[in-house]
Amino acid sequence: MDPRLKKQADDEVKIIRILSTDIRGDKKIGIALTKIKGISFSMANAVCVKLNLDKNKKTQDLGEAEIKRIETFLKDIKVPTFLLNRKNDPETGKDEHLLSNDLDFRCEFDIKRMKKIKCYKGFRHSAGQPVRGQRTKSHFRVNRRKSTGVKSKLKK
């Protein structure tokens, strides 16, 4: 039997579940937190600093108490405003940080609101065109099946 296959079988990787996201246990905690939707590298770093966690510690080495501390901190984040992903919310006017499904729903509602009020970004979203000012001469073609290159003549 190949010794590499035996080594892979012996080294099982634990999977840790934080905020309904599966995280591989062989990753460092500073990097592994970025796998949760809505947490950037800066936010993961802030979480490690606020909770006094070692960023280089493997995720599978975290104890149950540390995982609970991370989850409670992420549910009620208290960090500087510039790290939050939802500043001055149009509906509530508050600064908040959204994670996973909440972030998806809010983004979807924002796009629907833009389409409803018929702003420029709403028109671009409904037309399937780029919203943030990208050029459309060579990309974002309407018929995506056709290539944008030079067409060759058919040989008979």
PyRosetta script that sets phi, psi and omega in degrees:
from pyrosetta import init, pose_from_sequence

init()
pose = pose_from_sequence("MDPRLKKQADDEVKIIRILSTDIRGDKKIGIALTKIKGISFSMANAVCVKLNLDKNKKTQDLGEAEIKRIETFLKDIKVPTFLLNRKNDPETGKDEHLLSNDLDFRCEFDIKRMKKIKCYKGFRHSAGQPVRGQRTKSHFRVNRRKSTGVKSKLKK")
pose.set_psi(1, 143.4)
pose.set_omega(1, -178.6)
pose.set_phi(2, -67.5)
pose.set_psi(2, 127.9)
pose.set_omega(2, -177.9)
pose.set_phi(3, -65.2)
pose.set_psi(3, -26.9)
pose.set_omega(3, 178.8)
pose.set_phi(4, -67.0)
pose.set_psi(4, -37.6)
pose.set_omega(4, 179.7)
pose.set_phi(5, -67.4)
pose.set_psi(5, -37.1)
pose.set_omega(5, 178.7)
pose.set_phi(6, -66.5)
pose.set_psi(6, -39.2)
pose.set_omega(6, 179.9)
pose.set_phi(7, -64.6)
pose.set_psi(7, -39.7)
pose.set_omega(7, 179.0)
pose.set_phi(8, -66.7)
pose.set_psi(8, -35.3)
pose.set_omega(8, -179.9)
pose.set_phi(9, -69.8)
pose.set_psi(9, -35.0)
pose.set_omega(9, -179.2)
pose.set_phi(10, -73.1)
pose.set_psi(10, -36.2)
pose.set_omega(10, -177.1)
pose.set_phi(11, -87.9)
pose.set_psi(11, 82.4)
pose.set_omega(11, 177.9)
pose.set_phi(12, -78.1)
pose.set_psi(12, 140.8)
pose.set_omega(12, 179.5)
pose.set_phi(13, -103.0)
pose.set_psi(13, 121.8)
pose.set_omega(13, 177.6)
pose.set_phi(14, -76.6)
pose.set_psi(14, 150.7)
pose.set_omega(14, 175.4)
pose.set_phi(15, -114.3)
pose.set_psi(15, 125.9)
pose.set_omega(15, -179.6)
pose.set_phi(16, -102.4)
pose.set_psi(16, 139.3)
pose.set_omega(16, -179.9)
pose.set_phi(17, -110.4)
pose.set_psi(17, 115.9)
pose.set_omega(17, 177.9)
pose.set_phi(18, -126.6)
pose.set_psi(18, 123.1)
pose.set_omega(18, 179.8)
pose.set_phi(19, 51.2)
pose.set_psi(19, 51.8)
pose.set_omega(19, 178.1)
pose.set_phi(20, 56.0)
pose.set_psi(20, 30.7)
pose.set_omega(20, 175.5)
pose.set_phi(21, -126.9)
pose.set_psi(21, 129.0)
pose.set_omega(21, 177.4)
pose.set_phi(22, -82.0)
pose.set_psi(22, 129.1)
pose.set_omega(22, -178.9)
pose.set_phi(23, -123.5)
pose.set_psi(23, 131.1)
pose.set_omega(23, 179.0)
pose.set_phi(24, -64.8)
pose.set_psi(24, 142.1)
pose.set_omega(24, -176.1)
pose.set_phi(25, -80.0)
pose.set_psi(25, -15.8)
pose.set_omega(25, -177.8)
pose.set_phi(26, -87.4)
pose.set_psi(26, 0.8)
pose.set_omega(26, 178.7)
pose.set_phi(27, -89.1)
pose.set_psi(27, 153.7)
pose.set_omega(27, 174.1)
pose.set_phi(28, -72.0)
pose.set_psi(28, 147.2)
pose.set_omega(28, -173.5)
pose.set_phi(29, -64.0)
pose.set_psi(29, -32.4)
pose.set_omega(29, 178.8)
pose.set_phi(30, -64.7)
pose.set_psi(30, -33.9)
pose.set_omega(30, 179.4)
pose.set_phi(31, -89.2)
pose.set_psi(31, -35.8)
pose.set_omega(31, -175.2)
pose.set_phi(32, -65.8)
pose.set_psi(32, -32.5)
pose.set_omega(32, 179.7)
pose.set_phi(33, -65.9)
pose.set_psi(33, -23.0)
pose.set_omega(33, 179.1)
pose.set_phi(34, -71.4)
pose.set_psi(34, -11.7)
pose.set_omega(34, 177.4)
pose.set_phi(35, -73.0)
pose.set_psi(35, -18.1)
pose.set_omega(35, 176.4)
pose.set_phi(36, -78.0)
pose.set_psi(36, 128.7)
pose.set_omega(36, -177.3)
pose.set_phi(37, -65.3)
pose.set_psi(37, 125.9)
pose.set_omega(37, -180.0)
pose.set_phi(38, 104.6)
pose.set_psi(38, -4.5)
pose.set_omega(38, 178.8)
pose.set_phi(39, -112.4)
pose.set_psi(39, 117.0)
pose.set_omega(39, 178.7)
pose.set_phi(40, -90.1)
pose.set_psi(40, 179.3)
pose.set_omega(40, 177.9)
pose.set_phi(41, -63.3)
pose.set_psi(41, -39.9)
pose.set_omega(41, 180.0)
pose.set_phi(42, -64.6)
pose.set_psi(42, -42.5)
pose.set_omega(42, 179.8)
pose.set_phi(43, -67.2)
pose.set_psi(43, -39.8)
pose.set_omega(43, 177.8)
pose.set_phi(44, -62.9)
pose.set_psi(44, -39.6)
pose.set_omega(44, 176.8)
pose.set_phi(45, -63.9)
pose.set_psi(45, -42.1)
pose.set_omega(45, 179.3)
pose.set_phi(46, -63.9)
pose.set_psi(46, -38.5)
pose.set_omega(46, 177.9)
pose.set_phi(47, -62.6)
pose.set_psi(47, -44.6)
pose.set_omega(47, -180.0)
pose.set_phi(48, -64.7)
pose.set_psi(48, -38.3)
pose.set_omega(48, -179.4)
pose.set_phi(49, -70.5)
pose.set_psi(49, -45.3)
pose.set_omega(49, -178.0)
pose.set_phi(50, -64.2)
pose.set_psi(50, -36.5)
pose.set_omega(50, -177.0)
pose.set_phi(51, -94.9)
pose.set_psi(51, 5.2)
pose.set_omega(51, -179.2)
pose.set_phi(52, 55.1)
pose.set_psi(52, 46.9)
pose.set_omega(52, 176.3)
pose.set_phi(53, -100.6)
pose.set_psi(53, 146.1)
pose.set_omega(53, 175.0)
pose.set_phi(54, -77.6)
pose.set_psi(54, 121.3)
pose.set_omega(54, -177.0)
pose.set_phi(55, -65.9)
pose.set_psi(55, -24.3)
pose.set_omega(55, -177.4)
pose.set_phi(56, -90.5)
pose.set_psi(56, -0.9)
pose.set_omega(56, 179.0)
pose.set_phi(57, -73.2)
pose.set_psi(57, 139.3)
pose.set_omega(57, 179.6)
pose.set_phi(58, -70.4)
pose.set_psi(58, 148.6)
pose.set_omega(58, -177.0)
pose.set_phi(59, -66.3)
pose.set_psi(59, -35.1)
pose.set_omega(59, -179.1)
pose.set_phi(60, -71.0)
pose.set_psi(60, -14.6)
pose.set_omega(60, 178.4)
pose.set_phi(61, -87.3)
pose.set_psi(61, -3.0)
pose.set_omega(61, 177.9)
pose.set_phi(62, -71.0)
pose.set_psi(62, 141.4)
pose.set_omega(62, 176.7)
pose.set_phi(63, -85.5)
pose.set_psi(63, 170.9)
pose.set_omega(63, -179.7)
pose.set_phi(64, -63.3)
pose.set_psi(64, -37.3)
pose.set_omega(64, -179.7)
pose.set_phi(65, -67.0)
pose.set_psi(65, -39.6)
pose.set_omega(65, 179.4)
pose.set_phi(66, -66.8)
pose.set_psi(66, -38.1)
pose.set_omega(66, 177.9)
pose.set_phi(67, -64.4)
pose.set_psi(67, -41.4)
pose.set_omega(67, 177.2)
pose.set_phi(68, -62.6)
pose.set_psi(68, -40.9)
pose.set_omega(68, 178.8)
pose.set_phi(69, -62.6)
pose.set_psi(69, -41.5)
pose.set_omega(69, 179.0)
pose.set_phi(70, -64.2)
pose.set_psi(70, -44.6)
pose.set_omega(70, -179.2)
pose.set_phi(71, -63.5)
pose.set_psi(71, -44.2)
pose.set_omega(71, -180.0)
pose.set_phi(72, -66.8)
pose.set_psi(72, -35.6)
pose.set_omega(72, 177.9)
pose.set_phi(73, -67.2)
pose.set_psi(73, -40.7)
pose.set_omega(73, -179.0)
pose.set_phi(74, -70.8)
pose.set_psi(74, -27.8)
pose.set_omega(74, 177.7)
pose.set_phi(75, -72.5)
pose.set_psi(75, -33.5)
pose.set_omega(75, 179.5)
pose.set_phi(76, -130.1)
pose.set_psi(76, 79.8)
pose.set_omega(76, -172.8)
pose.set_phi(77, -77.0)
pose.set_psi(77, 128.9)
pose.set_omega(77, 175.8)
pose.set_phi(78, -122.8)
pose.set_psi(78, 86.5)
pose.set_omega(78, 179.0)
pose.set_phi(79, -132.9)
pose.set_psi(79, 169.5)
pose.set_omega(79, 177.4)
pose.set_phi(80, -58.2)
pose.set_psi(80, 152.5)
pose.set_omega(80, -173.8)
pose.set_phi(81, -60.7)
pose.set_psi(81, -33.8)
pose.set_omega(81, -176.4)
pose.set_phi(82, -66.9)
pose.set_psi(82, -15.4)
pose.set_omega(82, 177.7)
pose.set_phi(83, -87.8)
pose.set_psi(83, -13.5)
pose.set_omega(83, -176.9)
pose.set_phi(84, -75.5)
pose.set_psi(84, 150.4)
pose.set_omega(84, -177.7)
pose.set_phi(85, -98.4)
pose.set_psi(85, 1.8)
pose.set_omega(85, 179.4)
pose.set_phi(86, -141.1)
pose.set_psi(86, 80.7)
pose.set_omega(86, -179.1)
pose.set_phi(87, -91.4)
pose.set_psi(87, 136.7)
pose.set_omega(87, 177.3)
pose.set_phi(88, 51.8)
pose.set_psi(88, 64.0)
pose.set_omega(88, -179.0)
pose.set_phi(89, -56.9)
pose.set_psi(89, 132.0)
pose.set_omega(89, -177.8)
pose.set_phi(90, -60.8)
pose.set_psi(90, -31.3)
pose.set_omega(90, -177.9)
pose.set_phi(91, -81.9)
pose.set_psi(91, -45.7)
pose.set_omega(91, -174.8)
pose.set_phi(92, -104.7)
pose.set_psi(92, -24.7)
pose.set_omega(92, -177.8)
pose.set_phi(93, 79.9)
pose.set_psi(93, 8.1)
pose.set_omega(93, -178.1)
pose.set_phi(94, -99.8)
pose.set_psi(94, 162.2)
pose.set_omega(94, 173.1)
pose.set_phi(95, -94.9)
pose.set_psi(95, 126.6)
pose.set_omega(95, -179.9)
pose.set_phi(96, -146.6)
pose.set_psi(96, 167.1)
pose.set_omega(96, 178.5)
pose.set_phi(97, -123.0)
pose.set_psi(97, 120.6)
pose.set_omega(97, -177.5)
pose.set_phi(98, -101.2)
pose.set_psi(98, 146.1)
pose.set_omega(98, -179.2)
pose.set_phi(99, -129.6)
pose.set_psi(99, 150.9)
pose.set_omega(99, 173.6)
pose.set_phi(100, 43.2)
pose.set_psi(100, -114.8)
pose.set_omega(100, -172.3)
pose.set_phi(101, -66.4)
pose.set_psi(101, -35.7)
pose.set_omega(101, 178.2)
pose.set_phi(102, -60.3)
pose.set_psi(102, -39.4)
pose.set_omega(102, 179.4)
pose.set_phi(103, -65.3)
pose.set_psi(103, -41.8)
pose.set_omega(103, 178.3)
pose.set_phi(104, -62.8)
pose.set_psi(104, -47.6)
pose.set_omega(104, -178.4)
pose.set_phi(105, -63.2)
pose.set_psi(105, -44.1)
pose.set_omega(105, -177.9)
pose.set_phi(106, -65.6)
pose.set_psi(106, -38.7)
pose.set_omega(106, 177.8)
pose.set_phi(107, -64.0)
pose.set_psi(107, -42.6)
pose.set_omega(107, 178.8)
pose.set_phi(108, -63.3)
pose.set_psi(108, -42.0)
pose.set_omega(108, 178.7)
pose.set_phi(109, -66.7)
pose.set_psi(109, -35.5)
pose.set_omega(109, 177.7)
pose.set_phi(110, -63.5)
pose.set_psi(110, -42.9)
pose.set_omega(110, 179.8)
pose.set_phi(111, -65.6)
pose.set_psi(111, -41.7)
pose.set_omega(111, 177.6)
pose.set_phi(112, -62.8)
pose.set_psi(112, -39.1)
pose.set_omega(112, 178.5)
pose.set_phi(113, -64.3)
pose.set_psi(113, -41.6)
pose.set_omega(113, 178.9)
pose.set_phi(114, -64.4)
pose.set_psi(114, -38.8)
pose.set_omega(114, 177.4)
pose.set_phi(115, -66.4)
pose.set_psi(115, -38.2)
pose.set_omega(115, -177.6)
pose.set_phi(116, -67.5)
pose.set_psi(116, -42.1)
pose.set_omega(116, -179.0)
pose.set_phi(117, -83.8)
pose.set_psi(117, -2.4)
pose.set_omega(117, 174.7)
pose.set_phi(118, 58.6)
pose.set_psi(118, 46.5)
pose.set_omega(118, 173.8)
pose.set_phi(119, -84.1)
pose.set_psi(119, 172.9)
pose.set_omega(119, -176.4)
pose.set_phi(120, -59.4)
pose.set_psi(120, -46.1)
pose.set_omega(120, 179.8)
pose.set_phi(121, -63.2)
pose.set_psi(121, -33.6)
pose.set_omega(121, 177.2)
pose.set_phi(122, -65.3)
pose.set_psi(122, -42.1)
pose.set_omega(122, 176.4)
pose.set_phi(123, -61.8)
pose.set_psi(123, -43.4)
pose.set_omega(123, -179.3)
pose.set_phi(124, -64.5)
pose.set_psi(124, -40.5)
pose.set_omega(124, 176.9)
pose.set_phi(125, -62.0)
pose.set_psi(125, -45.5)
pose.set_omega(125, -176.8)
pose.set_phi(126, -69.1)
pose.set_psi(126, -28.5)
pose.set_omega(126, 179.2)
pose.set_phi(127, -84.6)
pose.set_psi(127, -8.7)
pose.set_omega(127, -178.7)
pose.set_phi(128, 75.4)
pose.set_psi(128, 22.7)
pose.set_omega(128, -179.5)
pose.set_phi(129, -99.1)
pose.set_psi(129, 163.8)
pose.set_omega(129, 177.9)
pose.set_phi(130, -65.8)
pose.set_psi(130, 142.8)
pose.set_omega(130, -171.9)
pose.set_phi(131, -96.8)
pose.set_psi(131, -28.9)
pose.set_omega(131, -169.0)
pose.set_phi(132, -102.5)
pose.set_psi(132, 32.7)
pose.set_omega(132, 170.2)
pose.set_phi(133, 84.6)
pose.set_psi(133, 15.0)
pose.set_omega(133, 178.5)
pose.set_phi(134, -70.3)
pose.set_psi(134, 155.9)
pose.set_omega(134, 177.5)
pose.set_phi(135, -75.7)
pose.set_psi(135, 149.3)
pose.set_omega(135, -175.6)
pose.set_phi(136, -120.6)
pose.set_psi(136, 10.2)
pose.set_omega(136, -177.8)
pose.set_phi(137, -66.8)
pose.set_psi(137, -43.8)
pose.set_omega(137, -175.6)
pose.set_phi(138, -108.7)
pose.set_psi(138, -16.0)
pose.set_omega(138, 179.7)
pose.set_phi(139, -123.3)
pose.set_psi(139, 172.9)
pose.set_omega(139, 177.7)
pose.set_phi(140, 60.5)
pose.set_psi(140, 42.4)
pose.set_omega(140, 179.0)
pose.set_phi(141, -68.2)
pose.set_psi(141, 151.2)
pose.set_omega(141, -178.3)
pose.set_phi(142, -68.0)
pose.set_psi(142, -50.1)
pose.set_omega(142, 178.2)
pose.set_phi(143, -93.9)
pose.set_psi(143, 102.7)
pose.set_omega(143, -172.3)
pose.set_phi(144, -78.8)
pose.set_psi(144, -8.6)
pose.set_omega(144, -179.4)
pose.set_phi(145, -77.5)
pose.set_psi(145, -29.8)
pose.set_omega(145, -179.3)
pose.set_phi(146, -83.2)
pose.set_psi(146, 142.3)
pose.set_omega(146, 178.4)
pose.set_phi(147, -79.0)
pose.set_psi(147, 159.5)
pose.set_omega(147, -177.8)
pose.set_phi(148, -93.3)
pose.set_psi(148, -0.3)
pose.set_omega(148, -176.9)
pose.set_phi(149, -80.6)
pose.set_psi(149, -170.6)
pose.set_omega(149, 179.5)
pose.set_phi(150, -75.0)
pose.set_psi(150, 134.2)
pose.set_omega(150, 179.7)
pose.set_phi(151, -89.3)
pose.set_psi(151, 134.2)
pose.set_omega(151, 178.9)
pose.set_phi(152, -94.1)
pose.set_psi(152, 152.2)
pose.set_omega(152, 179.4)
pose.set_phi(153, -71.7)
pose.set_psi(153, 146.4)
pose.set_omega(153, 178.4)
pose.set_phi(154, -75.1)
pose.set_psi(154, 135.8)
pose.set_omega(154, 178.2)
pose.set_phi(155, -88.4)
pose.set_psi(155, 139.7)
pose.set_omega(155, 180.0)
pose.set_phi(156, -103.3)
pose.dump_pdb("model.pdb")
